[in-house]
Amino acid sequence: MKALKACVAVLAVGTLLVGCGSDWSGEVDFKVVKINPPYESMGETKPSYVNLELDQDQPGGIERIDKKSADLDRFPEGIKVGDLVVCTVRQSDKSGFDQEGVQTEVGPCRLR
C-alpha cells in the first residue's frame, strides 16, 4: 500500500513539473536597426548578426518581444538598415524551475 501511494505521489509531481513548461511561436514584424560584423569571443569567431526592433503591437508571446537579434544568415541576401522584415519567433520555457528563463529564437526572416 505504501509503495502504491509513493508511486501516485511521484506521478503527480512529475505531471505538475511537465505542466510548467510552455511554448509559443508566430510571425513578428521587425525593423532592421543595425548590422554587426563578425567578432571574436573567447578565441572563437562569431558570425555577423542583425539587431532588430519590434515594428508592430506586442504579440502574445510568453514574454515581451522588444529588441532582438539574429544571425545574418537568417535574413535574405542584401538586407540593410531600415528594412522591414517578418521573422518567425519561437519562445520556450521548458520549466519555471530551471533558472534559465524564456529562450527566444528569431528567424528565418523575409522582407516585408
N, CA, C and O atoms as CSV, one atom per row, in Angstrom:
chain,resi,resn,atom,element,x,y,z
A,1,MET,N,N,0.815,-1.189,0.000
A,1,MET,CA,C,0.000,0.000,0.000
A,1,MET,C,C,0.866,1.264,0.000
A,1,MET,O,O,0.565,2.224,-0.709
A,2,LYS,N,N,1.957,1.262,0.808
A,2,LYS,CA,C,2.844,2.425,0.848
A,2,LYS,C,C,3.503,2.651,-0.511
A,2,LYS,O,O,3.680,3.791,-0.941
A,3,ALA,N,N,3.864,1.558,-1.182
A,3,ALA,CA,C,4.503,1.674,-2.498
A,3,ALA,C,C,3.543,2.304,-3.497
A,3,ALA,O,O,3.951,3.126,-4.318
A,4,LEU,N,N,2.281,1.928,-3.434
A,4,LEU,CA,C,1.283,2.488,-4.337
A,4,LEU,C,C,1.114,3.991,-4.096
A,4,LEU,O,O,1.034,4.761,-5.053
A,5,LYS,N,N,1.060,4.416,-2.838
A,5,LYS,CA,C,0.941,5.835,-2.501
A,5,LYS,C,C,2.167,6.609,-2.987
A,5,LYS,O,O,2.045,7.729,-3.481
A,6,ALA,N,N,3.350,6.001,-2.844
A,6,ALA,CA,C,4.582,6.652,-3.299
A,6,ALA,C,C,4.567,6.844,-4.811
A,6,ALA,O,O,4.962,7.894,-5.318
A,7,CYS,N,N,4.105,5.816,-5.524
A,7,CYS,CA,C,4.032,5.913,-6.992
A,7,CYS,C,C,3.060,7.007,-7.419
A,7,CYS,O,O,3.358,7.768,-8.339
A,8,VAL,N,N,1.922,7.098,-6.776
A,8,VAL,CA,C,0.938,8.123,-7.107
A,8,VAL,C,C,1.526,9.513,-6.845
A,8,VAL,O,O,1.336,10.430,-7.644
A,9,ALA,N,N,2.239,9.666,-5.726
A,9,ALA,CA,C,2.853,10.954,-5.404
A,9,ALA,C,C,3.898,11.340,-6.444
A,9,ALA,O,O,3.944,12.495,-6.866
A,10,VAL,N,N,4.732,10.403,-6.863
A,10,VAL,CA,C,5.759,10.672,-7.878
A,10,VAL,C,C,5.110,11.056,-9.194
A,10,VAL,O,O,5.562,11.999,-9.843
A,11,LEU,N,N,4.070,10.360,-9.607
A,11,LEU,CA,C,3.382,10.681,-10.853
A,11,LEU,C,C,2.741,12.068,-10.786
A,11,LEU,O,O,2.775,12.812,-11.766
A,12,ALA,N,N,2.166,12.417,-9.655
A,12,ALA,CA,C,1.532,13.727,-9.505
A,12,ALA,C,C,2.561,14.847,-9.618
A,12,ALA,O,O,2.316,15.845,-10.297
A,13,VAL,N,N,3.700,14.695,-8.964
A,13,VAL,CA,C,4.755,15.712,-9.022
A,13,VAL,C,C,5.312,15.805,-10.437
A,13,VAL,O,O,5.540,16.909,-10.933
A,14,GLY,N,N,5.532,14.681,-11.091
A,14,GLY,CA,C,6.033,14.674,-12.470
A,14,GLY,C,C,5.080,15.377,-13.415
A,14,GLY,O,O,5.512,16.123,-14.293
A,15,THR,N,N,3.788,15.147,-13.244
A,15,THR,CA,C,2.792,15.808,-14.078
A,15,THR,C,C,2.798,17.306,-13.825
A,15,THR,O,O,2.680,18.089,-14.767
A,16,LEU,N,N,2.932,17.714,-12.583
A,16,LEU,CA,C,2.983,19.128,-12.236
A,16,LEU,C,C,4.185,19.801,-12.892
A,16,LEU,O,O,4.049,20.888,-13.454
A,17,LEU,N,N,5.346,19.181,-12.830
A,17,LEU,CA,C,6.558,19.764,-13.408
A,17,LEU,C,C,6.461,19.863,-14.918
A,17,LEU,O,O,6.878,20.864,-15.500
A,18,VAL,N,N,5.913,18.833,-15.564
A,18,VAL,CA,C,5.768,18.864,-17.017
A,18,VAL,C,C,4.807,19.979,-17.404
A,18,VAL,O,O,5.013,20.634,-18.426
A,19,GLY,N,N,3.778,20.208,-16.625
A,19,GLY,CA,C,2.795,21.232,-16.928
A,19,GLY,C,C,3.337,22.640,-16.808
A,19,GLY,O,O,2.680,23.579,-17.257
A,20,CYS,N,N,4.509,22.827,-16.220
A,20,CYS,CA,C,5.066,24.173,-16.037
A,20,CYS,C,C,5.714,24.715,-17.307
A,20,CYS,O,O,5.895,25.927,-17.424
A,21,GLY,N,N,6.063,23.870,-18.245
A,21,GLY,CA,C,6.711,24.333,-19.470
A,21,GLY,C,C,5.698,24.921,-20.423
A,21,GLY,O,O,4.517,24.580,-20.369
A,22,SER,N,N,6.159,25.819,-21.310
A,22,SER,CA,C,5.268,26.377,-22.313
A,22,SER,C,C,6.077,26.802,-23.528
A,22,SER,O,O,7.273,27.079,-23.443
A,23,ASP,N,N,5.386,26.845,-24.662
A,23,ASP,CA,C,5.996,27.229,-25.933
A,23,ASP,C,C,5.076,28.204,-26.642
A,23,ASP,O,O,3.859,28.173,-26.458
A,24,TRP,N,N,5.669,29.077,-27.460
A,24,TRP,CA,C,4.909,29.994,-28.297
A,24,TRP,C,C,5.703,30.211,-29.569
A,24,TRP,O,O,6.932,30.276,-29.534
A,25,SER,N,N,5.007,30.326,-30.699
A,25,SER,CA,C,5.681,30.705,-31.950
A,25,SER,C,C,4.713,31.517,-32.802
A,25,SER,O,O,3.494,31.367,-32.714
A,26,GLY,N,N,5.289,32.373,-33.621
A,26,GLY,CA,C,4.482,33.189,-34.502
A,26,GLY,C,C,5.364,34.035,-35.387
A,26,GLY,O,O,6.586,34.050,-35.234
A,27,GLU,N,N,4.737,34.745,-36.321
A,27,GLU,CA,C,5.470,35.658,-37.192
A,27,GLU,C,C,5.369,37.053,-36.606
A,27,GLU,O,O,4.292,37.496,-36.207
A,28,VAL,N,N,6.516,37.748,-36.557
A,28,VAL,CA,C,6.595,39.056,-35.915
A,28,VAL,C,C,7.266,40.044,-36.872
A,28,VAL,O,O,8.247,39.706,-37.534
A,29,ASP,N,N,6.728,41.270,-36.940
A,29,ASP,CA,C,7.290,42.333,-37.783
A,29,ASP,C,C,8.377,43.079,-37.017
A,29,ASP,O,O,8.183,43.501,-35.877
A,30,PHE,N,N,9.534,43.231,-37.679
A,30,PHE,CA,C,10.655,43.959,-37.093
A,30,PHE,C,C,11.189,44.964,-38.095
A,30,PHE,O,O,10.901,44.894,-39.290
A,31,LYS,N,N,11.979,45.907,-37.580
A,31,LYS,CA,C,12.751,46.837,-38.408
A,31,LYS,C,C,14.219,46.556,-38.119
A,31,LYS,O,O,14.604,46.400,-36.960
A,32,VAL,N,N,15.045,46.489,-39.167
A,32,VAL,CA,C,16.485,46.279,-39.016
A,32,VAL,C,C,17.102,47.592,-38.546
A,32,VAL,O,O,16.992,48.611,-39.229
A,33,VAL,N,N,17.758,47.571,-37.372
A,33,VAL,CA,C,18.348,48.805,-36.839
A,33,VAL,C,C,19.874,48.814,-36.916
A,33,VAL,O,O,20.483,49.883,-36.873
A,34,LYS,N,N,20.502,47.642,-37.030
A,34,LYS,CA,C,21.964,47.602,-37.130
A,34,LYS,C,C,22.400,46.239,-37.658
A,34,LYS,O,O,21.816,45.210,-37.317
A,35,ILE,N,N,23.433,46.248,-38.494
A,35,ILE,CA,C,24.055,45.007,-38.962
A,35,ILE,C,C,25.478,45.005,-38.418
A,35,ILE,O,O,26.277,45.888,-38.729
A,36,ASN,N,N,25.779,44.008,-37.608
A,36,ASN,CA,C,27.066,43.924,-36.916
A,36,ASN,C,C,28.008,42.968,-37.634
A,36,ASN,O,O,27.579,41.907,-38.084
A,37,PRO,N,N,29.293,43.326,-37.749
A,37,PRO,CA,C,30.276,42.453,-38.416
A,37,PRO,C,C,30.623,41.259,-37.527
A,37,PRO,O,O,30.272,41.235,-36.347
A,38,PRO,N,N,31.311,40.272,-38.095
A,38,PRO,CA,C,31.790,39.152,-37.272
A,38,PRO,C,C,32.687,39.683,-36.154
A,38,PRO,O,O,33.296,40.746,-36.286
A,39,TYR,N,N,32.762,38.938,-35.058
A,39,TYR,CA,C,33.574,39.391,-33.922
A,39,TYR,C,C,34.216,38.195,-33.224
A,39,TYR,O,O,33.788,37.054,-33.398
A,40,GLU,N,N,35.243,38.475,-32.438
A,40,GLU,CA,C,35.952,37.443,-31.675
A,40,GLU,C,C,35.393,37.375,-30.263
A,40,GLU,O,O,35.156,38.401,-29.624
A,41,SER,N,N,35.188,36.159,-29.786
A,41,SER,CA,C,34.749,35.956,-28.414
A,41,SER,C,C,35.368,34.672,-27.892
A,41,SER,O,O,35.101,33.586,-28.406
A,42,MET,N,N,36.191,34.806,-26.874
A,42,MET,CA,C,36.856,33.663,-26.246
A,42,MET,C,C,37.625,32.822,-27.265
A,42,MET,O,O,37.581,31.592,-27.233
A,43,GLY,N,N,38.330,33.504,-28.168
A,43,GLY,CA,C,39.149,32.832,-29.161
A,43,GLY,C,C,38.371,32.221,-30.310
A,43,GLY,O,O,38.932,31.462,-31.101
A,44,GLU,N,N,37.095,32.537,-30.417
A,44,GLU,CA,C,36.250,31.968,-31.461
A,44,GLU,C,C,35.633,33.108,-32.271
A,44,GLU,O,O,35.198,34.109,-31.701
A,45,THR,N,N,35.594,32.960,-33.604
A,45,THR,CA,C,34.976,33.970,-34.449
A,45,THR,C,C,33.472,33.730,-34.505
A,45,THR,O,O,33.019,32.653,-34.892
A,46,LYS,N,N,32.710,34.737,-34.118
A,46,LYS,CA,C,31.250,34.670,-34.143
A,46,LYS,C,C,30.750,35.333,-35.425
A,46,LYS,O,O,31.372,36.280,-35.907
A,47,PRO,N,N,29.634,34.851,-35.986
A,47,PRO,CA,C,29.145,35.382,-37.262
A,47,PRO,C,C,28.507,36.764,-37.131
A,47,PRO,O,O,28.186,37.216,-36.032
A,48,SER,N,N,28.332,37.422,-38.277
A,48,SER,CA,C,27.608,38.700,-38.333
A,48,SER,C,C,26.195,38.476,-37.817
A,48,SER,O,O,25.616,37.403,-37.982
A,49,TYR,N,N,25.649,39.524,-37.184
A,49,TYR,CA,C,24.275,39.421,-36.708
A,49,TYR,C,C,23.560,40.749,-36.895
A,49,TYR,O,O,24.186,41.791,-37.091
A,50,VAL,N,N,22.234,40.688,-36.831
A,50,VAL,CA,C,21.378,41.829,-37.104
A,50,VAL,C,C,20.609,42.194,-35.840
A,50,VAL,O,O,20.012,41.323,-35.207
A,51,ASN,N,N,20.616,43.482,-35.463
A,51,ASN,CA,C,19.789,43.967,-34.359
A,51,ASN,C,C,18.438,44.378,-34.918
A,51,ASN,O,O,18.358,45.028,-35.961
A,52,LEU,N,N,17.388,43.999,-34.226
A,52,LEU,CA,C,16.025,44.241,-34.667
A,52,LEU,C,C,15.243,45.012,-33.615
A,52,LEU,O,O,15.531,44.933,-32.420
A,53,GLU,N,N,14.250,45.759,-34.082
A,53,GLU,CA,C,13.346,46.474,-33.193
A,53,GLU,C,C,11.920,46.100,-33.606
A,53,GLU,O,O,11.605,46.073,-34.795
A,54,LEU,N,N,11.074,45.817,-32.644
A,54,LEU,CA,C,9.690,45.444,-32.905
A,54,LEU,C,C,8.997,46.528,-33.711
A,54,LEU,O,O,9.122,47.710,-33.390
A,55,ASP,N,N,8.260,46.142,-34.766
A,55,ASP,CA,C,7.570,47.093,-35.632
A,55,ASP,C,C,6.085,46.737,-35.738
A,55,ASP,O,O,5.508,46.756,-36.826
A,56,GLN,N,N,5.486,46.419,-34.616
A,56,GLN,CA,C,4.073,46.075,-34.535
A,56,GLN,C,C,3.665,46.127,-33.066
A,56,GLN,O,O,4.503,46.354,-32.193
A,57,ASP,N,N,2.380,45.917,-32.796
A,57,ASP,CA,C,1.938,45.798,-31.416
A,57,ASP,C,C,2.563,44.547,-30.811
A,57,ASP,O,O,2.895,43.602,-31.528
A,58,GLN,N,N,2.718,44.545,-29.519
A,58,GLN,CA,C,3.324,43.411,-28.812
A,58,GLN,C,C,2.519,42.136,-29.091
A,58,GLN,O,O,1.317,42.094,-28.826
A,59,PRO,N,N,3.185,41.080,-29.633
A,59,PRO,CA,C,2.475,39.816,-29.871
A,59,PRO,C,C,2.220,39.091,-28.548
A,59,PRO,O,O,2.765,39.468,-27.511
A,60,GLY,N,N,1.405,38.073,-28.592
A,60,GLY,CA,C,1.033,37.337,-27.378
A,60,GLY,C,C,1.999,36.243,-27.008
A,60,GLY,O,O,1.573,35.114,-26.766
A,61,GLY,N,N,3.277,36.528,-26.955
A,61,GLY,CA,C,4.289,35.535,-26.588
A,61,GLY,C,C,4.319,35.256,-25.102
A,61,GLY,O,O,3.492,35.767,-24.347
A,62,ILE,N,N,5.272,34.445,-24.686
A,62,ILE,CA,C,5.446,34.119,-23.277
A,62,ILE,C,C,5.921,35.344,-22.523
A,62,ILE,O,O,5.434,35.631,-21.429
A,63,GLU,N,N,6.880,36.076,-23.105
A,63,GLU,CA,C,7.352,37.323,-22.514
A,63,GLU,C,C,7.457,38.369,-23.603
A,63,GLU,O,O,7.382,38.043,-24.788
A,64,ARG,N,N,7.632,39.631,-23.213
A,64,ARG,CA,C,7.705,40.734,-24.170
A,64,ARG,C,C,8.813,40.515,-25.201
A,64,ARG,O,O,9.888,39.999,-24.895
A,65,ILE,N,N,8.510,40.923,-26.425
A,65,ILE,CA,C,9.489,40.897,-27.510
A,65,ILE,C,C,9.704,42.350,-27.898
A,65,ILE,O,O,8.831,42.953,-28.523
A,66,ASP,N,N,10.834,42.918,-27.546
A,66,ASP,CA,C,11.110,44.315,-27.878
A,66,ASP,C,C,12.233,44.359,-28.910
A,66,ASP,O,O,11.990,44.326,-30.117
A,67,LYS,N,N,13.451,44.434,-28.418
A,67,LYS,CA,C,14.614,44.423,-29.301
A,67,LYS,C,C,15.205,43.026,-29.275
A,67,LYS,O,O,15.380,42.441,-28.206
A,68,LYS,N,N,15.510,42.496,-30.434
A,68,LYS,CA,C,16.084,41.161,-30.552
A,68,LYS,C,C,17.185,41.194,-31.591
A,68,LYS,O,O,17.397,42.204,-32.262
A,69,SER,N,N,17.878,40.087,-31.715
A,69,SER,CA,C,18.900,39.954,-32.754
A,69,SER,C,C,18.854,38.550,-33.313
A,69,SER,O,O,18.308,37.634,-32.698
A,70,ALA,N,N,19.441,38.396,-34.496
A,70,ALA,CA,C,19.525,37.090,-35.150
A,70,ALA,C,C,20.745,37.095,-36.060
A,70,ALA,O,O,21.161,38.146,-36.548
A,71,ASP,N,N,21.314,35.917,-36.284
A,71,ASP,CA,C,22.461,35.795,-37.186
A,71,ASP,C,C,22.075,36.274,-38.583
A,71,ASP,O,O,20.943,36.085,-39.028
A,72,LEU,N,N,23.029,36.893,-39.260
A,72,LEU,CA,C,22.793,37.444,-40.592
A,72,LEU,C,C,22.311,36.383,-41.582
A,72,LEU,O,O,21.559,36.695,-42.505
A,73,ASP,N,N,22.740,35.128,-41.395
A,73,ASP,CA,C,22.333,34.078,-42.333
A,73,ASP,C,C,20.849,33.711,-42.220
A,73,ASP,O,O,20.367,32.885,-42.995
A,74,ARG,N,N,20.122,34.301,-41.279
A,74,ARG,CA,C,18.684,34.078,-41.109
A,74,ARG,C,C,17.855,35.068,-41.932
A,74,ARG,O,O,16.625,35.052,-41.880
A,75,PHE,N,N,18.556,35.947,-42.708
A,75,PHE,CA,C,17.911,37.010,-43.476
A,75,PHE,C,C,18.201,36.830,-44.957
A,75,PHE,O,O,19.172,36.167,-45.321
A,76,PRO,N,N,17.358,37.423,-45.829
A,76,PRO,CA,C,17.649,37.359,-47.262
A,76,PRO,C,C,18.901,38.157,-47.584
A,76,PRO,O,O,19.250,39.102,-46.875
A,77,GLU,N,N,19.565,37.773,-48.649
A,77,GLU,CA,C,20.783,38.470,-49.076
A,77,GLU,C,C,20.460,39.922,-49.407
A,77,GLU,O,O,19.401,40.219,-49.960
A,78,GLY,N,N,21.370,40.817,-49.070
A,78,GLY,CA,C,21.214,42.227,-49.394
A,78,GLY,C,C,20.419,43.013,-48.350
A,78,GLY,O,O,20.062,44.165,-48.596
A,79,ILE,N,N,20.142,42.429,-47.222
A,79,ILE,CA,C,19.403,43.122,-46.160
A,79,ILE,C,C,20.187,44.368,-45.730
A,79,ILE,O,O,21.418,44.355,-45.711
A,80,LYS,N,N,19.466,45.445,-45.385
A,80,LYS,CA,C,20.169,46.668,-44.963
A,80,LYS,C,C,19.398,47.350,-43.833
A,80,LYS,O,O,18.225,47.059,-43.600
A,81,VAL,N,N,20.077,48.260,-43.140
A,81,VAL,CA,C,19.464,49.016,-42.046
A,81,VAL,C,C,18.240,49.763,-42.569
A,81,VAL,O,O,18.292,50.379,-43.634
A,82,GLY,N,N,17.152,49.709,-41.827
A,82,GLY,CA,C,15.905,50.358,-42.212
A,82,GLY,C,C,14.912,49.425,-42.874
A,82,GLY,O,O,13.727,49.747,-42.966
A,83,ASP,N,N,15.384,48.253,-43.346
A,83,ASP,CA,C,14.468,47.297,-43.974
A,83,ASP,C,C,13.453,46.791,-42.962
A,83,ASP,O,O,13.758,46.634,-41.780
A,84,LEU,N,N,12.238,46.537,-43.443
A,84,LEU,CA,C,11.192,45.933,-42.629
A,84,LEU,C,C,11.138,44.450,-42.966
A,84,LEU,O,O,11.089,44.072,-44.136
A,85,VAL,N,N,11.147,43.612,-41.935
A,85,VAL,CA,C,11.183,42.167,-42.133
A,85,VAL,C,C,10.113,41.489,-41.278
A,85,VAL,O,O,9.642,42.041,-40.283
A,86,VAL,N,N,9.745,40.284,-41.693
A,86,VAL,CA,C,8.864,39.418,-40.924
A,86,VAL,C,C,9.696,38.212,-40.534
A,86,VAL,O,O,10.274,37.549,-41.396
A,87,CYS,N,N,9.763,37.920,-39.236
A,87,CYS,CA,C,10.581,36.819,-38.740
A,87,CYS,C,C,9.719,35.826,-37.973
A,87,CYS,O,O,8.775,36.204,-37.279
A,88,THR,N,N,10.057,34.570,-38.110
A,88,THR,CA,C,9.469,33.551,-37.254
A,88,THR,C,C,10.147,33.666,-35.900
A,88,THR,O,O,11.375,33.685,-35.818
A,89,VAL,N,N,9.359,33.742,-34.844
A,89,VAL,CA,C,9.890,33.833,-33.485
A,89,VAL,C,C,9.344,32.660,-32.688
A,89,VAL,O,O,8.150,32.364,-32.720
A,90,ARG,N,N,10.249,31.999,-31.973
A,90,ARG,CA,C,9.865,30.884,-31.104
A,90,ARG,C,C,10.344,31.182,-29.699
A,90,ARG,O,O,11.510,31.514,-29.489
A,91,GLN,N,N,9.445,31.064,-28.738
A,91,GLN,CA,C,9.812,31.218,-27.332
A,91,GLN,C,C,9.473,29.933,-26.608
A,91,GLN,O,O,8.438,29.315,-26.863
A,92,SER,N,N,10.352,29.535,-25.705
A,92,SER,CA,C,10.063,28.344,-24.901
A,92,SER,C,C,10.577,28.538,-23.490
A,92,SER,O,O,11.615,29.156,-23.254
A,93,ASP,N,N,9.828,27.998,-22.579
A,93,ASP,CA,C,10.192,27.983,-21.167
A,93,ASP,C,C,9.836,26.583,-20.698
A,93,ASP,O,O,8.725,26.324,-20.236
A,94,LYS,N,N,10.802,25.689,-20.827
A,94,LYS,CA,C,10.548,24.272,-20.543
A,94,LYS,C,C,10.151,24.028,-19.100
A,94,LYS,O,O,9.376,23.116,-18.813
A,95,SER,N,N,10.676,24.834,-18.192
A,95,SER,CA,C,10.338,24.656,-16.791
A,95,SER,C,C,10.592,25.952,-16.053
A,95,SER,O,O,11.609,26.611,-16.270
A,96,GLY,N,N,9.679,26.314,-15.192
A,96,GLY,CA,C,9.866,27.505,-14.392
A,96,GLY,C,C,10.932,27.331,-13.327
A,96,GLY,O,O,11.277,28.290,-12.636
A,97,PHE,N,N,11.463,26.110,-13.182
A,97,PHE,CA,C,12.419,25.816,-12.122
A,97,PHE,C,C,13.856,25.739,-12.613
A,97,PHE,O,O,14.756,25.489,-11.811
A,98,ASP,N,N,14.103,25.947,-13.910
A,98,ASP,CA,C,15.448,25.740,-14.457
A,98,ASP,C,C,16.359,26.948,-14.336
A,98,ASP,O,O,17.536,26.855,-14.683
A,99,GLN,N,N,15.863,28.065,-13.864
A,99,GLN,CA,C,16.652,29.284,-13.661
A,99,GLN,C,C,17.174,29.886,-14.961
A,99,GLN,O,O,17.947,30.843,-14.916
A,100,GLU,N,N,16.778,29.360,-16.109
A,100,GLU,CA,C,17.270,29.879,-17.387
A,100,GLU,C,C,16.349,30.924,-17.982
A,100,GLU,O,O,16.786,31.724,-18.810
A,101,GLY,N,N,15.108,30.941,-17.590
A,101,GLY,CA,C,14.157,31.889,-18.151
A,101,GLY,C,C,13.707,31.477,-19.537
A,101,GLY,O,O,13.983,30.369,-19.996
A,102,VAL,N,N,13.020,32.375,-20.185
A,102,VAL,CA,C,12.458,32.115,-21.502
A,102,VAL,C,C,13.554,32.226,-22.557
A,102,VAL,O,O,14.312,33.196,-22.574
A,103,GLN,N,N,13.633,31.246,-23.423
A,103,GLN,CA,C,14.580,31.249,-24.553
A,103,GLN,C,C,13.832,31.712,-25.794
A,103,GLN,O,O,12.773,31.174,-26.116
A,104,THR,N,N,14.377,32.716,-26.500
A,104,THR,CA,C,13.730,33.252,-27.701
A,104,THR,C,C,14.663,33.040,-28.888
A,104,THR,O,O,15.836,33.411,-28.854
A,105,GLU,N,N,14.112,32.433,-29.941
A,105,GLU,CA,C,14.852,32.202,-31.182
A,105,GLU,C,C,14.175,32.992,-32.294
A,105,GLU,O,O,12.959,32.906,-32.466
A,106,VAL,N,N,14.959,33.767,-33.055
A,106,VAL,CA,C,14.440,34.599,-34.127
A,106,VAL,C,C,14.972,34.118,-35.465
A,106,VAL,O,O,16.177,33.925,-35.622
A,107,GLY,N,N,14.089,33.925,-36.425
A,107,GLY,CA,C,14.485,33.555,-37.780
A,107,GLY,C,C,13.946,32.195,-38.152
A,107,GLY,O,O,13.659,31.367,-37.288
A,108,PRO,N,N,13.813,31.975,-39.428
A,108,PRO,CA,C,14.247,32.787,-40.569
A,108,PRO,C,C,13.376,34.023,-40.740
A,108,PRO,O,O,12.266,34.115,-40.215
A,109,CYS,N,N,13.928,34.977,-41.503
A,109,CYS,CA,C,13.240,36.251,-41.744
A,109,CYS,C,C,13.151,36.501,-43.248
A,109,CYS,O,O,13.958,36.006,-44.035
A,110,ARG,N,N,12.151,37.281,-43.612
A,110,ARG,CA,C,11.973,37.665,-45.023
A,110,ARG,C,C,11.589,39.141,-45.074
A,110,ARG,O,O,11.077,39.690,-44.098
A,111,LEU,N,N,11.838,39.777,-46.214
A,111,LEU,CA,C,11.452,41.180,-46.391
A,111,LEU,C,C,9.940,41.289,-46.400
A,111,LEU,O,O,9.237,40.406,-46.891
A,112,ARG,N,N,9.455,42.394,-45.848
A,112,ARG,CA,C,8.007,42.685,-45.869
A,112,ARG,C,C,7.628,43.360,-47.153
A,112,ARG,O,O,6.458,43.684,-47.358
